[in-house]
């Protein structure tokens, strides 16, 4: 009989926490502010987001568990790979409040570019430790590059309102 460990469940579930909280913000704005923005024709339908993010959060969470396990927990060797993971996760969680909550196309674009770099750095740091864990982040990076292109178009076509 196979037992599922508490760390496995915790690491896999952790990214979903920010996703759920971000979803509460996004849900309020998606049919009002976000709907009013000019978006590219290749922007995905709103119904795709929960499905995509459930998959991406699960993959990144499981990948972080593999790294943690392979490095023997939160050891000195884990500082950089898990630190980069924490950085990209924090940037990921900040993305929705910044873009949807603050309605800032400019800062939303800047933040997502930083997030893309943090995901890439995380993948590079994970690859020598556990190739599978690193590759579990590949769909996430691809999705974020796609999202970055969308955010760029939104920023270009919908200037932030000037605060007076």
C-alpha positions, 0 to 999 in steps of 0.5 A: 500500500502506498502512503501519501505524505503530508509534505507531498500534500502540503507542497502540492497544495501550497500554490493553490492558496494564492490562486484561490485568493487571487481568484476572489479578486479576479472574479470581481473584476473579470466581468467589469473592469477586465471586460472593458479592456481592449484585448487581443483576439487570441486571448483565452476565454475566461472559462479556461483560467481555472482549468489552466491554473489548477494544472499549473499550480499542481505541477509547480507544487509537486515539482517543489516537493521533488526538489525539497525531497531530493535535497533532504528538506530545507538544507543549505543546498536548498536555499537557492532553488527553494528561494527562487521558487518562493520568489516566483510564487510570491510574484505569481500571487502578487500578479492578480492583485496588482493587475486586476485589483489595482487596475495597473496595466503598466505595473502588471506588465513589469511584474509579469516580466519579472515573474517570467525571469524568476520562473526561468531561474527556478527551472535552471536551478532545479534542472541539475537536482531533478530534471522532472521537477524542472520540466514540470515548470515548462508549461507554466513558463509557456503559459506565462510567456503567452500571458505576458504577450497578452498583458503587453497588448493590454498595456499598449492598447489601454493606457492607465488612467492618470490619477489627478 
